Amino acid sequence: MPPGPAGVPSLPSQTGPGAAAAAVPTVVVGTYPDYAMAQQAVDHLSDNKFPVERTAIIGTDLRLVENVLGRLTTGRAALAGAASGAWFGLFVGLLFGLFSDSSWFGVILVCLLIGAAWGAIFGAIAHAATGGRRDFASRSSLQAGQYAVTSDAEVADQARQLLVQLNWRASGAQ
């Protein structure tokens, strides 16, 4: 691949349902440390009537980050299971309530309570089955180390000029 700005190789464009069959070469027109700045750059291009359908934001240097939320006890696992079960019970109760001749509110309430009880039981059993190998709750996310804004090679110079204007304004220069 031919190198783009700062020696970064150009990335091939993505083809979608309405895209042309032949891949159009793309060029990196800007790199940013976070997604918000890359999004601001594309928004600036859009505000200046640039054909943003010819751009992409590409996250690079991906890493999996697992944030530990806290200790997971059997009680907390049961509580989380009860919450999930209650939602399922509410859904089933709404379905039964629609087709029931009796009090629809009573049907929904009974299904919600049964769902919460079974959810709590299964949540506690599932946690106990791990045997203490995973006694913490966590949330995983993919994060990029850098975001590249790319555009089709045909309009890359125009995009770069507009992004230079954005950086000039952001620096406080008049």
N, C-alpha and C positions, 0 to 999 in steps of 0.2 A: 504494500500500500504506500502511496506517496505521503510524505510527512506533511502535516498541517502546520499551523502556527506553533512556535516553540518546539518544533520537532515531534509533536504529537501526531501519530498516524491518523489519517482520515478514516472515518468509520462508514461502512456501507449503510445506505438508507434502508429503512424497513419498508416492505411492500405490504399493502393491505388490499382489501377487496376492490377498492376503486383506483388503486395505484397502477401505474404502467408496468408492463411485464419486465422491462429491462431496468436493472437497478441503476439509480442515479447516484454518482459519487457525491459524498458529503464531506464537509470540511468543518473542523472545530473553529468556531468564531469567538468563543469565550469560555473560560473555566472559572468556577466559583466554588467556594468552600462549603456552602450550604445550599439546600434546595430553594429556600426563600429568595436568595439572591439570583439564582438561575431563573426562577419564575418571574422575578422583577425585570430581568433582562428581556425575556420573551414578551412580557407585557409592554415594555417600552417599544419593542419592535412593532407590536400590534398597534399601539397608539400612534405610531408613525406610518401606518398603512403598509407595513412590510408584509409580504405573503407568509404569515406564520405557519401555514399548513406545510411549508417547505422546511420547517425546523423541527428539532427534537431536543429533549433534555435527557442526557444519558448519565446515570450514576455509575461511577467507577470505584475501584478499590472497595468492593462490597465486603462487609463483615457482619456476622451474626452476633447480636448483643442480647444477652439474657439478663434482664433486671430482676433481682430477687426481691419479692414483695414482702416476704415475712415467713415465719414458721408455719408449717402446716401440721395441725394436730388432727386427731380423729374428729374432735368436735367441729373444727373449722371445715373439714372435708364434708361432714354431715350437713353443716349449714349451707355450704355451696351446693351440695346435692339437693337439699330441700328447695333452694331457690330455683334450680333448673327444673326440678320435678313440679314445682308450683306453676311455672310457665307452661309446661306441657299439660298439666292438669287444667289450667285455665283454658287452653286451646281445646282440649277434649270437652270440657264443660260447656264452652260456647257452642260446639257442634251439637252436643246432646241437648243443650238448652233450646236450640233452634227447632228441634224436631220433637220436643217433649210437650205433653199436655199439662204437666205439673208446673210448679213455680220454677221459672227459668233461673231466677237468682239462686234458689236453693240448690238446683242441679249444678250450677257453676261453682258455688261455694263447696259443695261436697267433692266434686272432681278436683278442685284446687287443693283441698286438704289431703285427699288421697294421694295426689301427685306429689305434694310436699313430703308426705310421710314416706312414700316409696323412694323418692329421691334421696332423702336423708339416710335411709337404710342402705341403699346402694352406694352412696358416697362414703359412708363409714366403712362398709365392707371393702370397697375398692382401695381405700387408703390403708386399711389393715393388711390387705393382701400384699402391699409393697414391702412389708416387713421392715420399715424404717429406712429403706434405701433412698427415699426422696422425701424428706420431711420439710420441704419448703415449697412455697408457691412462687411462680415466676412468670414473667411475660417476655417473649422473644420478639425481636424485630430485626429486620435487615436495615443496615445503615450504609450509606455511601461515604467514602472519604472525600470525594470531589464530584462536582457535577459539570459536565461539558454541554454547552449549547452548540449544536451543529446545525448547518443549513446546507442546502444543495449548493454545489460548487458554483453554479451559474449566478447565484445571488449572494454569495458569501461576502464579497467586497462591500456590497450595500449594507449587509448586516453588521459587518465590522465597523463601518463608519457610524452607524446609528448607535452602536454600543460604546464607541469612543465618546460620543456626545453624552451618553448616560453617565459614564465614568467622570467626565469633565464636570457635569452638574453635581454629581455626588461628592466631588472633592471640594465643593464650595467656590470654585472659580466662576467668574462672571463673563 
